[in-house]
Amino acid sequence: MSGLSQKECVPCRGGVPPLTGEEIAKLIPELDGWEVVNEHHLKKSYRFSNFREAQTFVNRVGDLAEEQGHHPDICFGWGQAEISIWTHKINGLTESDFILAAKIDKL
């Protein structure tokens, strides 16, 4: 996989433009199965055999998000979880979004 998972998320203070076009195109191949939606956010769905497995995964993502200071939107239910990531401060993508996605895939 990529070196992204070895990096740390950097808090966004605003005032920077979101990533677009070529910048996104360079980072997305380093992720596994994540979709870029309208150059605004990353999205990925995960499948599990039951509710407990989905809940355990979501709790691990939550712990990682707290550790990194970067928080995704998570929707989950029986046997599934969907994660969306973007930097709310700039309403778009930053490298930290890709870093978090890579870290989530290592859980």
PALO-999160 format. One record per residue: residue in one letter; chain; x, y, z of N, C-alpha, C, CB in turn. Coordinates in steps of 0.001 Angstrom, whole numbers, plus 524288, in hexadecimal, padded with zeros to 5 digits. Atoms other than C-alpha are relative to their C-alpha. Last residue first. Glycine has a CB too. Layout:
<atoms>
residu_chaine_npx_npy_npz_capx_capy_capz_cpx_cpy_cpz_cbpx_cbpy_cbpz
A_A_X_Y_Z_X_Y_Z_X_Y_Z_X_Y_Z
...
</atoms>
This chain:
<atoms>
residu_chaine_npx_npy_npz_capx_capy_capz_cpx_cpy_cpz_cbpx_cbpy_cbpz
L_A_80261_80210_7FB30_7E319_7FACA_82A30_7FE99_7FA3E_7FF6C_7FB18_80327_8016F
K_A_7FC4D_80359_7FD32_7EC77_7FD65_81EE0_7FDB0_7FDB0_804FB_804E0_8030F_80154
D_A_7FF6A_804F4_802C4_7E196_80272_81600_803DA_7FC54_802AE_801BE_80100_7FA75
I_A_804AF_80319_7FF1D_7DE61_80CD7_82011_80082_7FAAE_7FD62_7FB26_802E0_7FDF8
K_A_7FFA2_8021C_7FAB9_7EC5F_811BD_81F8E_7FB48_7FC92_8014A_80077_80471_803F9
A_A_7FC00_80411_80024_7EBC9_8136A_810CF_8008F_7FD68_8055D_80548_8024E_7FE3B
A_A_80222_80464_802FA_7DEE9_81AEA_811F4_803E6_7FB72_7FFE8_7FEA4_801BB_7FA5B
L_A_803C4_802B7_7FCA3_7E4B1_8237D_81CA7_7FDB6_7FB42_7FD42_7FB9D_803B7_801A8
I_A_7FD0F_80295_7FBD2_7F072_826D9_8142C_7FC4B_7FCED_80378_8031A_80408_80346
F_A_7FDC1_804AE_80267_7E7B1_829C4_80881_80325_7FCE8_80403_8037C_8017D_7FB4E
D_A_8046A_8037A_80122_7DFB6_83340_81098_801F0_7FADF_7FDB3_7FC1F_802A4_7FC36
S_A_8017F_802BD_7FB31_7EC39_8390C_8161B_7FB63_7FC5D_7FF31_7FEB5_803E8_8043E
E_A_7FCEB_804CC_7FF9F_7F0AC_83C42_80838_7FE7D_7FCE8_804DF_805E0_80145_80016
T_A_7FA8F_7FEC4_7FEE6_7E576_845E1_80763_80301_7FADB_80031_80097_80325_8053F
L_A_7FC02_803D8_7FEC0_7D7F4_84488_80160_8055B_80266_80117_80073_7FC2B_7FB9F
G_A_7FD95_802D6_8044D_7CC75_84DDA_801AA_8044A_7FC6F_80205_80233_803CC_7FBF1
N_A_80421_80270_8031D_7C3BC_85664_80A05_80231_7FD4B_7FB23_7FBF5_80419_7FE65
I_A_7FF8D_7FDBB_8053D_7CF51_85E8D_80ED9_7FBF3_7FDB6_7FC3C_80583_7FF1C_7FDD8
K_A_7FE42_7FA8C_7FF95_7CD23_85CA8_81D83_80064_802AB_7FAA8_8054C_8003F_802C0
H_A_80480_7FC88_7FF73_7C553_85039_81B05_80189_805C6_7FFEC_7FD21_7FEC5_80505
T_A_7FE68_7FC23_7FC29_7D0FB_848AC_815FF_7FBC7_8042D_80042_8056F_8026B_7FE9E
W_A_7FE5D_7FB25_80275_7CB59_83CD8_80F40_8017C_803C0_80455_7FB9E_80254_7FC6B
I_A_7FBE9_7FCB5_7FDB7_7C8EC_82EA7_81282_800BB_804DC_7FCA1_8053D_7FCF0_80082
S_A_7FF0C_7FB7B_80360_7BD24_825FC_81064_803DC_80389_802C5_7FAD0_802FF_7FEB0
I_A_7FCE6_7FBB8_7FDDF_7BC55_8186B_81677_800B4_80426_7FBD0_80560_7FE07_80201
E_A_7FE4D_7FC84_8042A_7B1EE_80E45_813EA_802BD_804A4_80284_7FB4C_801CF_7FC86
A_A_7FE7A_7FAC9_7FE2A_7B002_802AD_81CEB_801B0_80323_7FB3B_80485_7FFBA_80439
Q_A_7FDD0_7FC1C_8039F_7A955_7F5C0_81AA1_8016F_80504_802CF_7FC20_8012F_7FB9F
G_A_7FC94_801FE_8040C_7A539_7E8DF_820BD_80259_803FC_7FC4E_7FD2C_7FC3E_7FCF8
W_A_7FEE9_80593_8000A_799A1_7EDEE_82887_8035F_7FE97_7FB44_7FADD_7FCD9_7FFF7
G_A_80465_80331_7FE5E_79AB6_7FCA3_82915_80194_7FA4D_7FFA4_7FB17_80120_7FCA1
F_A_7FF84_805AE_7FFE9_7A47B_8075B_826BA_7FB09_7FD6E_801F0_80490_7FE5E_80366
C_A_80558_80211_7FFD0_7A5D5_8158D_822BE_80088_7FA0F_80000_7FC84_80206_7FB35
I_A_80094_805B1_8000F_7B2B6_81C57_825A4_7FA39_7FEA6_80064_80322_7FD6B_8048B
D_A_80584_80127_7FF28_7B6A1_82A5E_822CA_7FF6B_7FA1C_7FF4B_7FC51_80330_7FC1D
P_A_80348_80138_80480_7C539_82BB8_8244B_7FA40_7FFD6_80187_801A2_7FACA_7FD95
H_A_804A6_80325_7FF07_7CC8E_832A7_82F43_7FCAF_7FF34_7FB1C_7FCBF_80283_80432
H_A_8027F_7FF53_8051F_7DA80_837AD_82F22_7FB74_7FC2F_7FFCA_803FB_7FF0F_7FB54
G_A_8027E_7FADC_7FFE4_7E17B_839C5_83C10_7FD53_8014D_7FADD_803FE_8042C_80146
Q_A_7FE0D_7FCBC_8043D_7EA52_82E3E_838C4_7FDBB_80588_8001E_7FEC8_7FD78_7FAD1
E_A_7FA4C_7FFE6_7FFCA_7E86E_82710_845B3_80240_803CD_7FBFD_80235_7FA84_7FF17
E_A_7FE92_7FCE3_7FB67_7DA07_82AA4_8460B_805E9_80097_80065_7FDD6_7FD7B_80506
A_A_80164_7FA93_8012A_7D83C_825A9_83830_8016D_8038F_8048D_7FA22_80077_7FEC6
L_A_7FC0A_7FDEA_8038F_7DF8D_8191B_83B6B_7FEF9_805C5_7FED8_80019_7FCD6_7FADF
D_A_7FB3D_7FF64_7FCE5_7D6A7_8168F_84717_80465_8025A_7FCB2_801B8_7FAB1_80247
G_A_800BD_7FB9B_7FC6D_7CAB0_8191B_83EA7_804CD_800FF_80357_7FB53_7FF06_8037C
V_A_7FF7A_7FB44_80336_7CFB3_81001_83405_7FF6C_804D2_80379_7FBD8_80013_7FB85
R_A_7FA61_7FF85_8011C_7D195_80574_83E62_80109_804D0_7FCA3_80215_7FB06_7FD3A
N_A_7FD76_7FE3B_7FB29_7C3AE_807BB_84346_805E0_800B6_7FF35_7FEFD_7FC13_80476
V_A_80154_7FA77_7FF5E_7BE92_806BC_83550_8028B_80235_804F5_7F9FB_800BB_80038
F_A_7FD07_7FD08_803DB_7C5B1_7F9CB_8336F_7FF19_805E1_800BA_7FE79_7FE50_7FA6A
T_A_7FA8A_8003C_7FE50_7C01E_7F43C_8400C_8036F_80332_7FC57_801EB_7FA4A_80037
Q_A_7FF79_7FC84_7FB82_7B282_7F8C2_83C30_805A8_80026_801F0_7FC55_7FE43_8046F
A_A_8005B_7FA9F_80201_7B382_7F25E_82ECE_800DB_803E6_80471_7FA9C_800F9_7FD5A
E_A_7FB33_7FEF2_802E5_7B84D_7E5AD_834FA_8000C_80595_7FDD7_800A0_7FC0F_7FB89
R_A_7FBAF_7FF70_7FC41_7AD3A_7E612_83F04_80524_8013E_7FD34_8009B_7FAFA_80344
F_A_80014_7FAC8_7FDAE_7A2E7_7E86E_83493_804BD_800EC_8037C_7FAFF_800C9_80322
N_A_80438_7FEFB_7FC47_7A619_7DC5E_82CBC_8007D_80587_80238_80013_7FBED_80478
S_A_803C3_80445_7FF9F_7AE45_7D670_821ED_7FB95_800E2_803D3_802BD_7FB34_80174
F_A_7FEAE_80367_7FB99_7B4E1_7E313_81E13_7FBE8_7FBBB_8006E_80060_80326_8052F
R_A_803DD_80414_7FED4_7B514_7EBBE_81209_80214_7FC7B_80457_7FEB4_7FCB8_7FB07
Y_A_7FDB9_804C8_7FDEE_7BC5D_7F8A9_8104B_7FB9C_7FC32_80145_80366_80121_804EA
S_A_80381_80370_7FD1A_7B83F_80439_80804_802EB_7FB16_80191_7FB1C_7FE9F_7FCBD
K_A_7FF1D_8059C_80099_7C192_80EF4_803DB_7FC1D_7FD0F_80362_805B2_7FE81_80179
K_A_80419_80364_7FDF8_7C053_81D86_80180_80183_7FA55_7FF0E_7FAA9_80143_7FD6F
L_A_7FEB9_80571_800F4_7C9FC_82895_7FF8C_7FBB6_7FCB2_80274_80580_7FE8E_8023E
H_A_7FF0A_80390_7FBA7_7C51C_8367C_7FEE0_8016C_7FA8C_7FE13_7FB37_7FFBA_8038A
H_A_80177_7FDBE_7FAF5_7C403_842B5_7F688_80140_7FC69_80498_7FA40_80148_80006
E_A_7FB51_7FD5F_7FE0B_7CA33_84002_7E93C_7FF12_80278_80560_801C7_8042F_7FC1E
N_A_80034_7FA7D_80195_7BC48_83C88_7E532_804AB_80341_801D6_7FB15_8026B_8020A
V_A_8052E_7FE28_8018A_7BD0D_82FA4_7ECA5_80033_805E0_7FF08_7FBDD_7FEAA_8043E
V_A_80008_7FA50_7FF6E_7CA75_8293D_7ED2B_7FAC3_801DF_7FDDA_804CC_802AE_7FD0D
E_A_80224_7FD0A_80468_7C88E_81AA3_7EF2A_80064_805D2_80146_7FA30_7FE63_7FED8
W_A_8029F_7FB21_7FEA5_7D0E4_81263_7F83D_7FE4A_802CC_7FB0F_80396_80388_8034A
G_A_805B0_8002F_8006F_7D3C7_80471_7F42A_7FD0C_804E5_80194_7FE18_7FBB8_80323
D_A_80264_804D6_801D1_7E1B5_8035D_7F907_7FA0D_8005C_8001E_801D8_7FB69_80353
L_A_80423_80213_7FCA7_7E8FF_81031_7FA17_7FDA2_7FB23_7FD84_7FBBB_8042A_800F9
E_A_7FD95_801FF_7FB3C_7F629_8140D_7F432_7FC06_7FDB0_803D0_80304_80452_802AA
P_A_7FDF4_80544_800ED_7EFEF_8154A_7E6C3_80298_7FD8F_804CF_803E0_80028_7FB96
I_A_803FB_80421_7FFE4_7E7C7_8208B_7EC54_8022E_7FA92_7FEC4_7FBB5_8014A_7FC28
L_A_800B1_80288_7FAEC_7F374_8293E_7EF8E_7FC4F_7FB4A_7FFDD_7FDFC_803EB_803DD
K_A_7FB0E_80217_7FE12_7F8B0_82D89_7E24A_7FF4A_7FCD3_80501_803D8_8046C_800F2
A_A_7FE7A_80465_80356_7EB26_82F0E_7DC45_8051F_7FD89_801C8_8007E_801CA_7FA57
I_A_8031C_80481_7FE5C_7E70B_837AD_7E7AF_801BF_7FB27_7FD00_7FA17_80107_7FF24
E_A_7FE66_80100_7FAA1_7F20D_8414F_7E4EA_7FD2B_7FB32_80227_7FEEA_804D2_80376
E_A_7FB25_802FE_7FFF8_7EF8D_8401B_7D64E_801D4_7FEB0_80587_8043B_80301_7FD2A
G_A_7FDAB_8024A_804A7_7E17B_84480_7D768_804C6_7FCA7_800C5_80155_80418_7FC7B
T_A_8033B_800D8_804AB_7DE9F_84B7E_7E429_8032B_7FCF0_7FBFD_7FE14_80552_7FDA4
L_A_7FD6B_802B5_80450_7E391_84CD9_7F216_7FC33_7FF53_7FB76_8021F_7FAA3_801CD
P_A_80069_805B3_80011_7DC73_856AF_7FA8A_802F6_7FDC1_7FB54_7FA38_7FE4C_7FFD6
P_A_803C7_80220_803BB_7E1B2_86492_7FB32_7FFBC_7FA13_80061_8016B_801A3_7FA6E
V_A_7FD3D_802C5_8042C_7E82E_868FF_807B4_7FBF1_7FDDA_7FC33_80387_7FB7F_80240
G_A_7FCDF_7FC84_8032A_7E2D3_87377_810B6_8034E_7FD5B_7FBDD_80363_8030B_80364
G_A_802E7_7FD07_803EB_7DE19_869EC_81AD6_803BF_8034E_7FCCB_7FBD1_8037B_8029A
R_A_801A0_7FB1A_7FD90_7E535_865B6_82739_7FCB0_8034C_7FC4A_804CA_8031C_801C5
C_A_800A4_7FBCC_803D2_7E64B_857AC_822B7_7FDF0_804D1_802D7_7FC39_7FE56_7FB76
P_A_804C4_7FCE5_7FF82_7EB75_84E4B_82CFB_7FFEA_80478_7FC09_7FF81_8022D_8058F
V_A_7FE93_7FAC7_7FE40_7F655_845AA_827A3_7FAFC_80335_80058_80419_8029D_7FC37
C_A_80398_7FBEE_801BD_7F3BC_83717_82693_801B4_80539_80268_7FA39_7FEA4_8018B
E_A_803CD_7FE4B_7FC19_7FFB9_82EC1_82920_7FC86_8043D_7FDA6_802C9_80208_80501
K_A_80017_7FA71_7FEBC_80783_8274B_81EF6_7FBEB_80115_80436_7FEE0_80349_7FB12
Q_A_7FBB5_7FEF8_7FC64_80A53_818A8_81EBE_8002E_805B8_801B5_8052A_7FE7E_7FD7F
S_A_8018C_801ED_7FAD8_7FD0F_81588_818B0_80442_800DF_80418_7FEAB_7FA39_7FFB2
L_A_803BC_7FC76_7FD80_80075_81E4F_80D3C_7FEAE_7FE3D_80586_7FB05_8005F_7FCC1
G_A_7FD83_7FD84_7FB95_80C89_81648_80A10_7FC51_803AB_802DA_804C4_802EA_7FE3E
S_A_7FD5A_7FAF7_80090_8042A_80E09_80151_802CE_801B1_804ED_7FC24_80420_7FE75
M_A_8035D_7FB60_80000_80000_80000_80000_8037C_804CA_80000_7FC34_8000A_804CF
</atoms>
